[in-house]
Amino acid sequence: MSRLKTSFALSEKFSAFFTGGQLQVTSDGGKLFCSCGKEIKVVDVKTGRVESTFGQEEDEEITQFVLTKDDEFLILATQNQLFRQWKWKDKLLVKTWRSVHNAPVTSLAFDPTVTLLASGSADFTVKLWDIVRGYFTHNFRGHTGVVRLTSFHPSPDRLQLVTAAEDYTVKIWDLKSSSLILSSQCHTSLVTSVAFADGGDTMYSAGKDNVVCVWKTAKWKVFKTIPVFEPIVSVLVPLEFPSLVDEDEASRFITVSTTGEVRVINAQSGKREYSNNCRLSDLDSSKEDGDAYLTQAVYCADLNGIILATYDQNIIILSKDFTTEKQLCGHLDDVLSVRFVGDGDSHVAVATNTELLKVFSKESWECQLLQGHSDIITCLDVHGNFIVSASKDSSIRLWQLSSDTGYVTCVATGQGHTQAVQAASLARSGARPAFIASGGVDRTLKIWAFPVESDVTPMSTLRVCATEHAHDKDINSIAVAPNDKILATGSQDKTAKVWSVNDSLNGLTLLAVLRGHKRGVWGVQFSPVDQVVATCSGDGHIKLWSITDFSCVRTFEGHDSSVLSISFLSQGRQILSSGSDGLLKLWLIKTSECLKTLDGHEAKVWATAISKEEDYLLSGGADSALILWKDVTEEEEVAKQEEMQKQIVQEQVLSNLIADKKFVRALGLAISLNKPFMALNVMKEIVKQEDGAKLMERLVCKLRMDQIGSLLKFAVDWNTNSRNCQVAQLLLSLILRNFLPGELVQLPDIQNVVEALTVYTDRHLQRLDSLLIDSHFAEYCYSCMKTA
């Protein structure tokens, strides 16, 4: 029998690290710098984990940042017009200075020598800074729009700066003469990117006007305009892309469009020689700017790849042949459903507020972003390596995780619901599930035949075997019993229903309606061993129902708001629940007792999942965070036993010291272990001795001042009990007689100690006064009786 769980500790938290905006990568391609709200997160590309965060101390908006080419410093520009220079590897803020701009900084760039910093601003000006000496050297005016791009010529000898602004002009500045070389209107829209080639002799500029201009930098003239027929987010001239290598010596460059197209273009002929689409989701025609899929592209020479940022805050790393090498999810949004999947729970399937199914590797948090649904995925269920997803697009999809490669592919789709599907569940018995159950806003419960292995094509269609009008309102959840004979549904109509599934799967029979909840039922779950089904509701209650007579056998109360999910663990002896209060609760069914409350989320916890070995829990919620909890029951028990054994040994040592009348060592041991009760026993033993008061006085005089301070704190506790107050008062008297007030005042927290001692000492004094008065009265009565 499995051990009862009593405690889980937060093992790892995966939260947002990229919420749109800038991306930068170190020269070795190992670290990624991402804008995340008011912070900059540094992410390890291999592990996908956040290593450090910058900007949180200032609590101010970061408008722009740039990393030096030697990866030494990180410069942040903030909303309140400050620059902050970080030595990011040491997490050391080197210096802070004012930007001197009259508006936020919108663009930053370093020169090749990493001594000059150019800052473009929303005040239409460009300023240059000597970051070594700490002052600005140039102030260029001339743009009539927000400066969005600054870039130095790659040759340190030329000292020339290229700027582009929202006035659609490209300006070339000479730093030596502090003058404008050229102002060009070669583009009719915002210029988003420039790239230098041929050692700086050629420059490519591209923007949203669907053309790439080719410049000769010797005289700064545009000698060719190449139409590319799509808005460009970045133009790149990498070093060693196979697609750029050809027998001829023609120059080539790469364009990355906002629509997700990566193309190689011949600079001489203007022809597209290679193209690849990196979109993970379909074009949204309902948006005016529906084609703005990619927001940024960064080339890394060491990775020999391109890092792309999408509008929905995902990061795609392309290899040298433009295929997707890695995907990272920068922002999860609301986590609606989570499940462990794969052998040894190697992966985690997550449904968020998007149409993409996200499958994370538990080791590296690398994310597979899987396209298929056309609307938000609402629910997931897993059995073995199979995943079923339900979506607001009125369909369900069946996915399979390859044990060899770890890749997930869609193997079947099911179209049959007329409205959003909010619940789906796979049959539980057998390596291949027998059927899939689904339900949703159309209030119908459907049974789908699971495709046999021979029928699985790259994309097969699921067949509906049975349909039943199940509830009067939306179906929120479905659970299949371990034997696949019955299933349960929970609905917004405040009821849960139990259904029998025919052996041929062609019919459903209603067995019972479970009434008792006062609000909608959010979750249903069958016990893995007992004949009970659990339900959770918006009324904050969890109920257990018997499958034999369908009566409510137990109710759990503890959540302050809606209970959103439930799961059985420890072979059906415990329940894990999560709610709108952001808490997870661990319940013992036998006593209806809440053993542990886990507080790690800052908003509703929509979903929980338990690993096969029950050594990990996974929770996700509206705070866009996935939290992995580790079972630490055994560790805590071992620690508790070790503590008990240690205490037994210490008590034995103390007893031996007292028996040998080594009171100084005994008291010193009790003080060092911070054991007030042990110290009290030592004091009582000393008082019992002949001339106990004198013995205690000699002992107190031998103690250090820090030990005296500890004894006074112990005396506060002793003094609260009339049985122990005599020892406390004796100790206090000896300390006050043998130590000067100036010495005692130096003790830490002495004021609180004196105040606490004073209150109870007054009470003891009043009690003694009352006893004295009573004793006089008794003596008077006795004398009267004696005379009579």
Buried (B, 14 or more C-beta within 10 A) or exposed (E): EEEBBBBBEBBBEBBBBBBBBBBBBBBEBBBBBBBBBBBBBBBBBEEBEBEBBBBEEBEBEBBBBBBBEEBEBBBBBBEEBBBBBBEBEEEEBBEEBEBBBEBBBBBBBBBBEBBBBBBBBBBBBBBBBEBEEEEBEBEBEBBEBBBBBBBBBBBEEBBBBBBBBBBBBBBBBBBEEEEBBBBBEBBEEBBBBBBBBEEBEBBBBBBBBBBBBBBBBEEBEBEEBBEBEBBBBBBBBBEEBEBBEEEEEEBBBBBBBBBBBBBBBBBBEBEBBBBBEBBBBEEEEEEEEEBBBBBBBBBBEEBBBBBBBBBBBBBBBBBBEBEBBBBBBBBBBBBBBBBBBBEEBBBBBBBBBBBBBBBBBBEBBBBBBBEBBEBBBBBBBBBBBBBBBBBBBBBBBBBBBEEEEBEBBBBBBBEBBEEBBBBBBBBBBEEBBBBBBBBBBBBBBBBBBBBEEEEBEEEBEBBBBBBBEBBEEBBBBBBBBEEBEBBBBBBBBBBBBBBBBEEEBEBBEEBBEBEBBEBBBBBBBBBEEBEBBBBBBBBBBBBBBBBEEBEBEBEBEBBEBBBBBBBBBBBBBBBBBBBBBBBBBBBBBEEBEBBBEBEBBEBBBBBBBBBEEBBBBBBBBBBBBBBBBBBBBEEEEEEEEEEEEEEEEBBEBBEEBBEEEEBBBBBBBBBEBEBBEBBBBBBBBBBEEEEBEEBBBBBBEEBEEEBBBBBBBBBBBBBBEEEBBBBBBBBBEBBEEBBEEEEBEEBEEBEEBBEBBEEBBEBBEEEEEEEEEEEEEEEEEEEEEEEE
